[in-house]
Amino acid sequence: MTHTLSHVETPAPSGRGERLRAVSPPASRPGLLAVLTLLPAGLALCLLPWHFALRPLLLSPWLEEIVFRLGLQDALSRCRWSALRRHAAVITAGAFGVAHAVLSPPAAWPASLSLALALSTAIPAWWIGRDYGRHRSLLRCVAWHAWFNAAWLLGGGSLLLTR
């Protein structure tokens, strides 16, 4: 006879000092569907005219790390093709850089500046992606992302985007 607890079957105690252990189900990560559900609300919040430092230090790191780490990188890490699994951080960083090059700069920017923006965001994204692959901590990724954004703001990068 077995007892079912939390959808995991465990053997029944035999009466010789054994106790029934509670076995919790494995922690689940938000799937791609959950990320895509949150995406429109997050994008709408990003379009609000917030103070120039509030959005890049709080909202953008959370939204972008949820979409790119929990969404794209996790999906690539579970892909059946080993090449995609092995290079999930690189592919995610490339997509992150392309997204910033396409969505962030003013329309009047030359292609060389858009390429520079893509590379300047893809390189830290690759580093954060490798860290996520090792530690699987979204909070850690958000903290690194906010730190890189702060360095970008302090380095004058935000001046390029406002011209």
VEXZA-702241 format. One record per residue (C-alpha): residue number from 1; residue in one letter; x, y, z. Coordinates in nm, 4 decimals, padded with zeros to 6 digits. Layout:
! VEXZA-702241
<site><k>NUM</k><r>A</r><X>X</X><Y>Y</Y><Z>Z</Z></site>
...
! end
This chain:
! VEXZA-702241
<site><k>1</k><r>M</r><X>00.0000</X><Y>00.0000</Y><Z>00.0000</Z></site>
<site><k>2</k><r>T</r><X>00.1272</X><Y>00.3471</Y><Z>-00.0815</Z></site>
<site><k>3</k><r>H</r><X>00.0225</X><Y>00.6909</Y><Z>00.0328</Z></site>
<site><k>4</k><r>T</r><X>00.0060</X><Y>00.9783</Y><Z>-00.2131</Z></site>
<site><k>5</k><r>L</r><X>00.1285</X><Y>01.3116</Y><Z>-00.0833</Z></site>
<site><k>6</k><r>S</r><X>00.1767</X><Y>01.6127</Y><Z>-00.3102</Z></site>
<site><k>7</k><r>H</r><X>00.1395</X><Y>01.3964</Y><Z>-00.6210</Z></site>
<site><k>8</k><r>V</r><X>00.4455</X><Y>01.1929</Y><Z>-00.5259</Z></site>
<site><k>9</k><r>E</r><X>00.3993</X><Y>00.8359</Y><Z>-00.4118</Z></site>
<site><k>10</k><r>T</r><X>00.5974</X><Y>00.7283</Y><Z>-00.1082</Z></site>
<site><k>11</k><r>P</r><X>00.6013</X><Y>00.3853</Y><Z>00.0519</Z></site>
<site><k>12</k><r>A</r><X>00.3704</X><Y>00.3402</Y><Z>00.3492</Z></site>
<site><k>13</k><r>P</r><X>00.5416</X><Y>00.3209</Y><Z>00.6893</Z></site>
<site><k>14</k><r>S</r><X>00.5982</X><Y>-00.0358</Y><Z>00.7973</Z></site>
<site><k>15</k><r>G</r><X>00.5422</X><Y>00.0420</Y><Z>01.1639</Z></site>
<site><k>16</k><r>R</r><X>00.9074</X><Y>-00.0065</Y><Z>01.2628</Z></site>
<site><k>17</k><r>G</r><X>00.9917</X><Y>00.3512</Y><Z>01.3545</Z></site>
<site><k>18</k><r>E</r><X>00.9574</X><Y>00.4781</Y><Z>00.9951</Z></site>
<site><k>19</k><r>R</r><X>00.7728</X><Y>00.7989</Y><Z>00.9402</Z></site>
<site><k>20</k><r>L</r><X>00.5949</X><Y>00.9255</Y><Z>00.6334</Z></site>
<site><k>21</k><r>R</r><X>00.8018</X><Y>01.2051</Y><Z>00.4761</Z></site>
<site><k>22</k><r>A</r><X>00.6421</X><Y>01.5000</Y><Z>00.3041</Z></site>
<site><k>23</k><r>V</r><X>00.7779</X><Y>01.5215</Y><Z>-00.0478</Z></site>
<site><k>24</k><r>S</r><X>00.7185</X><Y>01.8533</Y><Z>-00.2146</Z></site>
<site><k>25</k><r>P</r><X>00.6734</X><Y>01.8786</Y><Z>-00.5901</Z></site>
<site><k>26</k><r>P</r><X>00.9655</X><Y>02.0260</Y><Z>-00.7833</Z></site>
<site><k>27</k><r>A</r><X>00.9677</X><Y>02.4033</Y><Z>-00.8096</Z></site>
<site><k>28</k><r>S</r><X>00.8341</X><Y>02.5133</Y><Z>-01.1445</Z></site>
<site><k>29</k><r>R</r><X>00.9625</X><Y>02.8081</Y><Z>-01.3424</Z></site>
<site><k>30</k><r>P</r><X>00.7293</X><Y>03.0363</Y><Z>-01.5324</Z></site>
<site><k>31</k><r>G</r><X>00.6875</X><Y>02.9002</Y><Z>-01.8803</Z></site>
<site><k>32</k><r>L</r><X>00.7083</X><Y>03.0869</Y><Z>-02.2039</Z></site>
<site><k>33</k><r>L</r><X>00.3305</X><Y>03.1309</Y><Z>-02.2019</Z></site>
<site><k>34</k><r>A</r><X>00.3449</X><Y>03.3100</Y><Z>-01.8655</Z></site>
<site><k>35</k><r>V</r><X>00.6258</X><Y>03.5346</Y><Z>-01.9892</Z></site>
<site><k>36</k><r>L</r><X>00.4338</X><Y>03.6224</Y><Z>-02.3059</Z></site>
<site><k>37</k><r>T</r><X>00.1271</X><Y>03.6995</Y><Z>-02.0951</Z></site>
<site><k>38</k><r>L</r><X>00.3237</X><Y>03.9513</Y><Z>-01.8858</Z></site>
<site><k>39</k><r>L</r><X>00.5051</X><Y>04.1063</Y><Z>-02.1819</Z></site>
<site><k>40</k><r>P</r><X>00.2362</X><Y>04.3540</Y><Z>-02.3021</Z></site>
<site><k>41</k><r>A</r><X>00.1822</X><Y>04.4956</Y><Z>-01.9523</Z></site>
<site><k>42</k><r>G</r><X>00.5563</X><Y>04.5310</Y><Z>-01.9007</Z></site>
<site><k>43</k><r>L</r><X>00.6069</X><Y>04.7020</Y><Z>-02.2350</Z></site>
<site><k>44</k><r>A</r><X>00.3236</X><Y>04.9440</Y><Z>-02.1596</Z></site>
<site><k>45</k><r>L</r><X>00.4917</X><Y>05.0341</Y><Z>-01.8298</Z></site>
<site><k>46</k><r>C</r><X>00.8239</X><Y>05.0898</Y><Z>-02.0087</Z></site>
<site><k>47</k><r>L</r><X>00.6657</X><Y>05.3533</Y><Z>-02.2310</Z></site>
<site><k>48</k><r>L</r><X>00.5693</X><Y>05.5749</Y><Z>-01.9361</Z></site>
<site><k>49</k><r>P</r><X>00.7745</X><Y>05.8970</Y><Z>-01.9076</Z></site>
<site><k>50</k><r>W</r><X>00.9528</X><Y>05.8012</Y><Z>-01.5859</Z></site>
<site><k>51</k><r>H</r><X>01.2561</X><Y>05.9668</Y><Z>-01.4418</Z></site>
<site><k>52</k><r>F</r><X>01.5542</X><Y>05.8717</Y><Z>-01.6581</Z></site>
<site><k>53</k><r>A</r><X>01.7109</X><Y>05.6482</Y><Z>-01.3885</Z></site>
<site><k>54</k><r>L</r><X>01.4025</X><Y>05.4739</Y><Z>-01.2465</Z></site>
<site><k>55</k><r>R</r><X>01.3162</X><Y>05.2710</Y><Z>-01.5541</Z></site>
<site><k>56</k><r>P</r><X>01.6684</X><Y>05.1414</Y><Z>-01.6376</Z></site>
<site><k>57</k><r>L</r><X>01.7498</X><Y>05.0577</Y><Z>-01.2761</Z></site>
<site><k>58</k><r>L</r><X>01.4242</X><Y>04.8955</Y><Z>-01.1633</Z></site>
<site><k>59</k><r>L</r><X>01.1691</X><Y>04.8105</Y><Z>-01.4295</Z></site>
<site><k>60</k><r>S</r><X>01.3829</X><Y>04.7237</Y><Z>-01.7313</Z></site>
<site><k>61</k><r>P</r><X>01.6117</X><Y>04.4772</Y><Z>-01.5517</Z></site>
<site><k>62</k><r>W</r><X>01.3143</X><Y>04.2826</Y><Z>-01.4156</Z></site>
<site><k>63</k><r>L</r><X>01.1159</X><Y>04.2804</Y><Z>-01.7381</Z></site>
<site><k>64</k><r>E</r><X>01.4096</X><Y>04.2049</Y><Z>-01.9660</Z></site>
<site><k>65</k><r>E</r><X>01.5531</X><Y>03.9307</Y><Z>-01.7444</Z></site>
<site><k>66</k><r>I</r><X>01.2130</X><Y>03.7621</Y><Z>-01.7172</Z></site>
<site><k>67</k><r>V</r><X>01.1690</X><Y>03.7695</Y><Z>-02.0942</Z></site>
<site><k>68</k><r>F</r><X>01.5240</X><Y>03.6813</Y><Z>-02.1966</Z></site>
<site><k>69</k><r>R</r><X>01.6379</X><Y>03.4510</Y><Z>-01.9118</Z></site>
<site><k>70</k><r>L</r><X>01.3172</X><Y>03.2785</Y><Z>-01.8014</Z></site>
<site><k>71</k><r>G</r><X>01.1731</X><Y>03.2900</Y><Z>-02.1502</Z></site>
<site><k>72</k><r>L</r><X>01.4314</X><Y>03.2572</Y><Z>-02.4255</Z></site>
<site><k>73</k><r>Q</r><X>01.7378</X><Y>03.1184</Y><Z>-02.2455</Z></site>
<site><k>74</k><r>D</r><X>01.5397</X><Y>02.8587</Y><Z>-02.0501</Z></site>
<site><k>75</k><r>A</r><X>01.3567</X><Y>02.7537</Y><Z>-02.3676</Z></site>
<site><k>76</k><r>L</r><X>01.6873</X><Y>02.7161</Y><Z>-02.5536</Z></site>
<site><k>77</k><r>S</r><X>01.8388</X><Y>02.5274</Y><Z>-02.2595</Z></site>
<site><k>78</k><r>R</r><X>01.5582</X><Y>02.2704</Y><Z>-02.2836</Z></site>
<site><k>79</k><r>C</r><X>01.5726</X><Y>02.2429</Y><Z>-02.6632</Z></site>
<site><k>80</k><r>R</r><X>01.6266</X><Y>01.8995</Y><Z>-02.8134</Z></site>
<site><k>81</k><r>W</r><X>01.9230</X><Y>02.0154</Y><Z>-03.0287</Z></site>
<site><k>82</k><r>S</r><X>02.2456</X><Y>02.0112</Y><Z>-02.8320</Z></site>
<site><k>83</k><r>A</r><X>02.3966</X><Y>02.3043</Y><Z>-03.0247</Z></site>
<site><k>84</k><r>L</r><X>02.1126</X><Y>02.5321</Y><Z>-02.9104</Z></site>
<site><k>85</k><r>R</r><X>02.1397</X><Y>02.4078</Y><Z>-02.5515</Z></site>
<site><k>86</k><r>R</r><X>02.5172</X><Y>02.4565</Y><Z>-02.5501</Z></site>
<site><k>87</k><r>H</r><X>02.4994</X><Y>02.8103</Y><Z>-02.6906</Z></site>
<site><k>88</k><r>A</r><X>02.1821</X><Y>02.9290</Y><Z>-02.5151</Z></site>
<site><k>89</k><r>A</r><X>02.3608</X><Y>03.2183</Y><Z>-02.3401</Z></site>
<site><k>90</k><r>V</r><X>02.5250</X><Y>03.3393</Y><Z>-02.6635</Z></site>
<site><k>91</k><r>I</r><X>02.2013</X><Y>03.3210</Y><Z>-02.8655</Z></site>
<site><k>92</k><r>T</r><X>02.0073</X><Y>03.4979</Y><Z>-02.5894</Z></site>
<site><k>93</k><r>A</r><X>02.2733</X><Y>03.7700</Y><Z>-02.5663</Z></site>
<site><k>94</k><r>G</r><X>02.2569</X><Y>03.8205</Y><Z>-02.9428</Z></site>
<site><k>95</k><r>A</r><X>01.8786</X><Y>03.8515</Y><Z>-02.9312</Z></site>
<site><k>96</k><r>F</r><X>01.9117</X><Y>04.0947</Y><Z>-02.6398</Z></site>
<site><k>97</k><r>G</r><X>02.1597</X><Y>04.3094</Y><Z>-02.8340</Z></site>
<site><k>98</k><r>V</r><X>01.9447</X><Y>04.3078</Y><Z>-03.1477</Z></site>
<site><k>99</k><r>A</r><X>01.6371</X><Y>04.4044</Y><Z>-02.9440</Z></site>
<site><k>100</k><r>H</r><X>01.8231</X><Y>04.7015</Y><Z>-02.7972</Z></site>
<site><k>101</k><r>A</r><X>01.9655</X><Y>04.8078</Y><Z>-03.1337</Z></site>
<site><k>102</k><r>V</r><X>01.6229</X><Y>04.7936</Y><Z>-03.2984</Z></site>
<site><k>103</k><r>L</r><X>01.4035</X><Y>04.9327</Y><Z>-03.0193</Z></site>
<site><k>104</k><r>S</r><X>01.6256</X><Y>05.1831</Y><Z>-02.8335</Z></site>
<site><k>105</k><r>P</r><X>01.8060</X><Y>05.4240</Y><Z>-03.0666</Z></site>
<site><k>106</k><r>P</r><X>01.6495</X><Y>05.7207</Y><Z>-03.2405</Z></site>
<site><k>107</k><r>A</r><X>01.5583</X><Y>05.6667</Y><Z>-03.6057</Z></site>
<site><k>108</k><r>A</r><X>01.8225</X><Y>05.9150</Y><Z>-03.7211</Z></site>
<site><k>109</k><r>W</r><X>02.1097</X><Y>05.7037</Y><Z>-03.5882</Z></site>
<site><k>110</k><r>P</r><X>02.3518</X><Y>05.5617</Y><Z>-03.8437</Z></site>
<site><k>111</k><r>A</r><X>02.3860</X><Y>05.1835</Y><Z>-03.8599</Z></site>
<site><k>112</k><r>S</r><X>02.7322</X><Y>05.1960</Y><Z>-03.7000</Z></site>
<site><k>113</k><r>L</r><X>02.5929</X><Y>05.3464</Y><Z>-03.3785</Z></site>
<site><k>114</k><r>S</r><X>02.3126</X><Y>05.0891</Y><Z>-03.3700</Z></site>
<site><k>115</k><r>L</r><X>02.5727</X><Y>04.8145</Y><Z>-03.4086</Z></site>
<site><k>116</k><r>A</r><X>02.7781</X><Y>04.9679</Y><Z>-03.1262</Z></site>
<site><k>117</k><r>L</r><X>02.4663</X><Y>04.9728</Y><Z>-02.9065</Z></site>
<site><k>118</k><r>A</r><X>02.3928</X><Y>04.6088</Y><Z>-02.9929</Z></site>
<site><k>119</k><r>L</r><X>02.7457</X><Y>04.5012</Y><Z>-02.8988</Z></site>
<site><k>120</k><r>S</r><X>02.7568</X><Y>04.7156</Y><Z>-02.5849</Z></site>
<site><k>121</k><r>T</r><X>02.4426</X><Y>04.5415</Y><Z>-02.4586</Z></site>
<site><k>122</k><r>A</r><X>02.5116</X><Y>04.1913</Y><Z>-02.5932</Z></site>
<site><k>123</k><r>I</r><X>02.8469</X><Y>04.1525</Y><Z>-02.4178</Z></site>
<site><k>124</k><r>P</r><X>02.7107</X><Y>04.2140</Y><Z>-02.0652</Z></site>
<site><k>125</k><r>A</r><X>02.4025</X><Y>04.0063</Y><Z>-02.1574</Z></site>
<site><k>126</k><r>W</r><X>02.6314</X><Y>03.7147</Y><Z>-02.2475</Z></site>
<site><k>127</k><r>W</r><X>02.8087</X><Y>03.7471</Y><Z>-01.9128</Z></site>
<site><k>128</k><r>I</r><X>02.4770</X><Y>03.7591</Y><Z>-01.7241</Z></site>
<site><k>129</k><r>G</r><X>02.3558</X><Y>03.4600</Y><Z>-01.9273</Z></site>
<site><k>130</k><r>R</r><X>02.6609</X><Y>03.2541</Y><Z>-01.8301</Z></site>
<site><k>131</k><r>D</r><X>02.6027</X><Y>03.3479</Y><Z>-01.4676</Z></site>
<site><k>132</k><r>Y</r><X>02.2385</X><Y>03.2428</Y><Z>-01.4983</Z></site>
<site><k>133</k><r>G</r><X>02.3465</X><Y>02.9126</Y><Z>-01.6493</Z></site>
<site><k>134</k><r>R</r><X>02.5635</X><Y>02.8460</Y><Z>-01.3444</Z></site>
<site><k>135</k><r>H</r><X>02.3430</X><Y>02.9731</Y><Z>-01.0610</Z></site>
<site><k>136</k><r>R</r><X>01.9864</X><Y>02.9772</Y><Z>-01.2021</Z></site>
<site><k>137</k><r>S</r><X>01.9069</X><Y>03.2877</Y><Z>-00.9985</Z></site>
<site><k>138</k><r>L</r><X>01.6824</X><Y>03.5488</Y><Z>-01.1583</Z></site>
<site><k>139</k><r>L</r><X>01.7439</X><Y>03.7922</Y><Z>-00.8718</Z></site>
<site><k>140</k><r>R</r><X>02.1180</X><Y>03.7692</Y><Z>-00.9328</Z></site>
<site><k>141</k><r>C</r><X>02.0635</X><Y>03.8445</Y><Z>-01.3042</Z></site>
<site><k>142</k><r>V</r><X>01.8437</X><Y>04.1428</Y><Z>-01.2238</Z></site>
<site><k>143</k><r>A</r><X>02.1068</X><Y>04.2788</Y><Z>-00.9846</Z></site>
<site><k>144</k><r>W</r><X>02.3832</X><Y>04.2462</Y><Z>-01.2468</Z></site>
<site><k>145</k><r>H</r><X>02.1576</X><Y>04.3995</Y><Z>-01.5122</Z></site>
<site><k>146</k><r>A</r><X>02.0787</X><Y>04.6982</Y><Z>-01.2882</Z></site>
<site><k>147</k><r>W</r><X>02.4509</X><Y>04.7372</Y><Z>-01.2129</Z></site>
<site><k>148</k><r>F</r><X>02.5402</X><Y>04.7389</Y><Z>-01.5837</Z></site>
<site><k>149</k><r>N</r><X>02.2603</X><Y>04.9896</Y><Z>-01.6510</Z></site>
<site><k>150</k><r>A</r><X>02.3892</X><Y>05.2130</Y><Z>-01.3693</Z></site>
<site><k>151</k><r>A</r><X>02.7390</X><Y>05.1997</Y><Z>-01.5170</Z></site>
<site><k>152</k><r>W</r><X>02.5890</X><Y>05.2904</Y><Z>-01.8570</Z></site>
<site><k>153</k><r>L</r><X>02.4024</X><Y>05.5875</Y><Z>-01.7047</Z></site>
<site><k>154</k><r>L</r><X>02.7050</X><Y>05.7092</Y><Z>-01.5094</Z></site>
<site><k>155</k><r>G</r><X>02.9246</X><Y>05.6685</Y><Z>-01.8158</Z></site>
<site><k>156</k><r>G</r><X>02.7044</X><Y>05.9028</Y><Z>-02.0186</Z></site>
<site><k>157</k><r>G</r><X>02.5439</X><Y>05.6386</Y><Z>-02.2370</Z></site>
<site><k>158</k><r>S</r><X>02.1995</X><Y>05.7785</Y><Z>-02.1672</Z></site>
<site><k>159</k><r>L</r><X>02.3015</X><Y>06.1053</Y><Z>-02.3335</Z></site>
<site><k>160</k><r>L</r><X>02.3364</X><Y>05.9192</Y><Z>-02.6643</Z></site>
<site><k>161</k><r>L</r><X>01.9798</X><Y>05.7947</Y><Z>-02.6465</Z></site>
<site><k>162</k><r>T</r><X>01.8259</X><Y>06.1345</Y><Z>-02.5680</Z></site>
<site><k>163</k><r>R</r><X>01.9720</X><Y>06.3161</Y><Z>-02.8695</Z></site>
! end
